[in-house]
Amino acid sequence: MVLVFVLLAAAGGACSPLGGGSSRPNVILIITDDQTVGTVSRETMPNTWRWLWQGGRTYPNFSISDPLCCPSRMTIMTGRYAHNTGVIDNLSSRISFHPDMRSTVQCYLQDAGYRTAFFGKYLNGWNFGRRPPCTDQYAITPGERHYGLSFRTNDGEVKPAGWDDTYVTGRALDFLRTKAGEGPWFMTVSLMAPHSPYTPLPAVSDAPVPPPTLSPSVGQSDLSGMYDVVRRHAKVPTFDTRVWDGEIRMLRTVDSELEQIREAIDARGDLDNTIVMYVSDNGLLLGEHRLEGKRLPYPEATGVPFAVSAPGRIPAGTVDRRLTSNVDIAPTILAAADPGAELRYPLDGYSLLDGSWKRKLQYEESYNVRPDKHWEPPWRSIRDGDFQFIEWLSQTFPEHTVWREYYDLRTDPYELHNLLHDSTTANDPREQRLHDLLVKAAFCAGHPSCP
């Protein structure tokens, strides 16, 4: 899912101004679903490219801490890793889904006097008989399709005609034009595209699609360094151009919808005072390492398109190469919108508007409470600019490490050679030290214990 955060300056409050002269920012969060790295370009999403990539700052070392819908979304909402949020899978079970919604950005901002709204795909494990907490206006759905979805709204159940993202965008535009008032306000717009099924609107169904840039890991011949459970599922012989083409065509419509939202912001006279954050909740392997899907520790699943535009605070066209993560999104919003918020739990992430910190290690994790439904084993990972270390975990109790992978990213950026399972031990890292760092990260909570 892709998220665009738009923080707009409005009247009131005592925060630092965003560049206009008023100080209480409004916040818009726009989400798309399962967007592959490389799908935002001047050719594929020209409006988004101009608004955010040319007009903002990019983060090439940004990653998702848990590449799955619900865990990633809760981390985005809370600034906390999945092992702290209580949401470790998409299932509505006691084991994997018990979120404290009072610890989310929308609740903190509502408590601070913001009008709040949520339109579109919500948390998969949510009981859709309930309204979303801390939202004044809402139309929420489980997603997973593009036509025929039912939405729970303030006025009861609605089943719109046509493409469901068009309905979501319409609700967002109506909120901006008639219900947001003078602010401050926080709105989430969560689109279902470009998630499967790949059914673009007829107007773009035959649109030209630029070819993808293929990784050398597509069609990888030597899989001996991979965990055997993963290796048994590594059966994709080539890059899945069907998925790529479907994503690009749906994202063309997303691009036009983002332009409508930008124009509505412009009509309010707020563009010059806008902070925008754009991110996908997880990436997708489309044949790399002969794998397809998410829930895996490889960069194609954890890496996502991400950019921030903040006029008056961040120079346009710049690059931040720090190790950053979706765990930093909520702290960024709170730092700009409500720096005095009384937090229910310590934040695991940092504000991206603060240039004084530098993360030494990037932590990622994934849990699987239903091995009968999903084959991907649980794992934990740490990485920096030079290496990635992965531990695959057992799906039996007591949990223990069953396989390790170590990649030297300086010489092997596409992760083709696991140095812990090659023909020599001379290039092996200090496994115990890496394991200790990984375990510390896996049980961290807040600063300074989290990486």
N, C-alpha and C positions, 0 to 999 in steps of 0.2 A: 504494500500500500504506500502511496505517496502522500506526504503531508506538506502542505504549504502553510506556514504560519505567517499571518500578516498582523503586525502590531501597529495600530494607527493612533497618532496623537489625538487626544480629545481634551475637553476641559476638565479642570479639577485636579485634586491630588497634589502630592509633593515630590514625585519622582523626578529624576533628571529629564529634561526635555529631549525629544528624539530629533530635534533639528528645526522644529517649527516655532516653538514658543509656548505651546501648551505642554502638559506633562503627563497626564494619565493616558497611557496608550490603550486603544482597543486592540483586540486580538482576533485574527481569523486563522483557522487551521483547516487546510484543504488536504484531503487524503485520497490518494489512489491506491490500488491494491496490486502487490506483487510486481513492481516495476523493475525490469532488468537494467543493469548498468549499461550505459551507452545509448539509451533510448531518448535522451534529451540532447538535441543538437539544433543548430541553426536551420537544418533542413526538416527535421521531424517535428519539432515543437517551437516554431519561430517566435511566437508571442512570449512563451515561457522563457526562451533563451534570452530575448531582449530584456525582459523584465528582471530576471534573476541572475542568469549566468553572466551577461554583459553588465547588468546594473548592480551586481552584488559581488559576493565573495564565495569561492568554491573551497571545498574541503576534501582533497583527494584521499586522505587517510581516515575518512569517516567510516564507521561500521555499525552494524546492528548487533546488540549484545545477545539477542536470542532471535534467530531468523524464523519467526512464526507469528501469525497475526496477533492473537490475544496477548502473549507475553510481551511482544514488542510494543503494542499499543499501550499496555499498562505502564511499561517503562517510560514511554513518551509522555504519558499523562502525569507520572509521579516523579521522574528523575531517580528511580530506584531500579536495581537489577531484579530480574524475575525471582531470584531466590529470596528477595525481600518483599515483593509485592503480593505474594500469595497466588499469582497467576502464572502457571508453568506449562499450560497447554490450552487448547481451544475448547476442551470438553467441559461441560457443566457438572463437574464432580467435586466432591469435598476435597479430594486429594489435590486436584489441579486448578481449581477455580474458586477462590474466596477472596475477592478484592475488597480492600477498604476504600470505597469511593470518596470518603471524606478527605483522603490524602491526595486527591487529584488536583491538577491545575484549575479545572473548572470550579471545584468547590472552594479552593483558596480565593479565586477571583470573585466568585459570587459573594463570599463572606466579606470581601473588600468593597462590595457595592456595585459589582459589574452585572449587567444583564447578560445572560448566557444562552447559547443555543447550540443544538447538535442536529445536523441533517445528514442522513445517509447510513452507511454500514457501521454498526456498533460492534461491541465485543461479541464474538461468536457464542460464548457460553452464557450470555445474559438471558435471563428470563424475560422474554419480550411481552409478558403480561404486565410487567412493571415499567414505569416511566424511568428514564435515565436520571439519576440524582443530579441535583445542582444545575438543572437546565430549565430556563423559563419558556423557551420555545423548542420544539423537537419534532422530528419525524425520523424514526430509527427502524432499521431492518437488519436481518442477519446477513444479507448480501448473497454472494455466490452465484448470482444470475444477473442478467441485464434487462430482462423483461418479466413482467408478471409478479413482482415482489409485493408483499404486503408491508406497509409501514404503520407503526404505532405512532400516533400524533397527539397533540393537545386536544384534538377534536374527535378522537377515536381512530379506528382502523381505516386506512386509505389504501386502495390498490390502483395506482395511476396507470393510464394507458401509455403505450410507447416505451421508449428507452428510459429505464429508471433513473439514470444519471441526469437526464434532462429535467426530470421532476425535482431531483435534489438540488440542481443548480438553480432552478426556478424558486425553490424555497429560500435558498441563500440570497438571491437577488431581492426577493420580497422583504426579507429581514433587513437587508441593508437600506432599502428604500423606505420602508414604512414602520418597522418595529424596533430598530436599534436605538432610535432616539438620538440624543446628543452624546450618549456614552457616559461612562466607559462600558464596553461590552466585549464579550468573548464568544466567538462562533466557530464551530467545527463543521466543515463540509467534507463528507467522507464518500468519495465516489467509488463505484464498484469496478471500473476499468483500471488497468488492463488485465484483470484476473480472468481466468478461463470461466465459462466457454468463450471462445474468441469470436464474438458476433458483433462486429462493428456496425454502425449505422449504414444504411444503403448508400448515402452520399459519399462515404469514404471507403466502401467495400472493395473498390478497385483502384484505390489511390496508390501511386508509386511508392515503393519501399526501398530505402537505401540498403545495400548489403551490410551485414554485421561484420565487425572485426573479430576474426576467429582466434581463440587462444590455442597455443600449441598443445594444450591438454585435451582438445577435442580429438577423439579417436585415439587417445593415449594407449600405447601398446603394452607397456610394462606396468601392471597394477600390483606387483608383488609387495610394495610398501604399504598398501592399504589394508585396513582391518578386514578380515575375511567376510564378515557380515555385509559390509559395504561392497566389497569386491563381488559378492554374489549378485548384487543388484546393479552392477556397472555394466549394462548391456546396450547402451545407446551408441550406435556406431558412428553417427554423424551429428552435426549441429541441427537442432530442430527449427528449421526456417518457418515452419507453419506457425509455431508459437510467436516467433519474432515478427512475422508479417502481421499476425493478428494484434499483437501488442501495439505496434507502430500505428496501425490504422485506427485503433480505438483511441490512442493517445492524441491523434490529430483532433478528434472531437474534444477530448479533455483540454487541449490547448486552446481551442476556441471558447470553451466554457471559462477557462481562467481569464481569457481576455475580456469576457463579459463582466466578470467579477472586478477585474482591474478598472474597467470603464465605470462601473458603479462606484468604486472608491474614488475615482477621479471626479465623478459628478458630485460627490460629497466634499470635494476640495481637499482631500487628505493624502494624495499620492506623495507629496514631498515629505510627509511625516510618517512614512510607512516602513516598518521592518517586516521582511518576508523571509520565511524559512521553508525550504522545499526538501522533502525527504521521502523515501519509500520505507515502508515498515520492514521489508525484507527483499532480498534479491531472488534470483532464480537461476539454477544451473540448467542449461539447455543442450547438454552434451559434453560439457567439460568433465574430464575424468570418467567419461562414458556414463555420466549420471544426469538425471533430470529431476528438478524439484528444489525444495528448500529443506529446512531442518538439518542442515549439514554445515560443518565448520569451514568450508572452503570459501575463498573470497567472492566467488560468484553468488553465493547465498547470503553472505553477511555484508558485502559491499553494495552500496546503493547510491543513486544520484542524490547529491545534497548541495544546496547553495543557500546563502543568506544575503539579503539586501537590507541595509539599514542606513538610509540617507542621513548624513550628518554625523554618523558614528563609524561606518565602515566604508572606505573608499571603493568605488565601483571597479570591477575588473581585477580584484586582488585574490590572492590564494593564501589560505591558512593550512600549513602542512603538519600541524600538531595532530597527535592521535586523538580523535574525537569520536563521539558515540551518541546513539539516541538517548543515552542516560543523561546527556547534557542539554536536552531540549527544554524540559520543564524548568531547570534552574535558569536558563536564558530568559524564558518568559517571565518568571517570577522576578528576576533581577530588573527587568525593564518595567513590569507592570505593577508589582506589589512586593518591593524588596523587604518590607516589614512584616511579611506574612508569618503567622504563628504556625510553624510546621508540626504536623503530627509525628513525623519521623525525620531523621536526618537525611539529607539528599546525598546520593551516591555520586552524582555528576556535578559539573561546574558550568558557570555561565560562559557562553561563547563570546560574549561582549567584553569579557575580562581577559586581557592579553597577558596577565602576569603568571599564569600557571602553565605547566607543561606535564602531560601525562607520560610516564615512563613505560607503562605497559597497558595494552588494550585487552580487556577481559571479555570473553564470550562464553555462553553456556546454552545447553539445550537438554530438555527432559522429555521422556516419553513414558507416560503412565499407561498407555494402551498398546503394547507391542503386538497384540492381535489385530490391531487396526492400522498401525503405521510401523513399517519395518525399521525406520531409522533409529539406531541405538542412541542412548544419552551420551553426552560428551561435555568436556570443558576445554577451553583454549586460552592461551595468552600469546600475544604477539607484540613486537615492536617493529621498527623499520627494517631490522636485520633478520628476524626469524619468526616462525610460528611453531608453537609446541601444543600438541593436542593429546588429551587422554580420553580414550573411549571407555565408557563405564559399563559394568554388568547391568543386566536388567533383573537381577536376582538380589535378594537381601542376604547378608549385608552387602551393600554396594562396594565394588572394588574396581581397580583399573585392570582392563583386559588387553589393551593395545595402546601403543604410543606412536606418534608421528612427529618428526622434527624436520622442518624445511628451512634451509638457508636462503632467505629471500634476496640476498645480494647476488648470488650466483644462480638461483633457481626461483625466479619470481612467480612462475606458473605452477609451482609445487608438484613437480614431476618425480622428485627423488627423495624419498624418506630416508634420511641419513641414519636413522636408528635400525633400519632393516636393509642395509646394503651389504657389500662384501667386506667391509672393513670397520673396525671400531676406532680408527685413528681420527675420524671426523665427528665422533659422537660428542654431544654436549654433556654437561654435568646434569644428569637426569634428576638426581635427588634434589638439587637446588631448584630446578625448574618445577618439580613436583611440589615442593614446599611453597613456592610462590603461587602456584596454581591453587592449592588448597586454601591458602590465605585469602586469595581473591574470591574463591567460591563461598566463603563464609563472611565476607566483609559486610559492613553496614556503615555508611556515611564516611566522612573524612575523619582522620587521615588513613583509615584502614583500607579503603577501596583504592584500587590502582589509579 
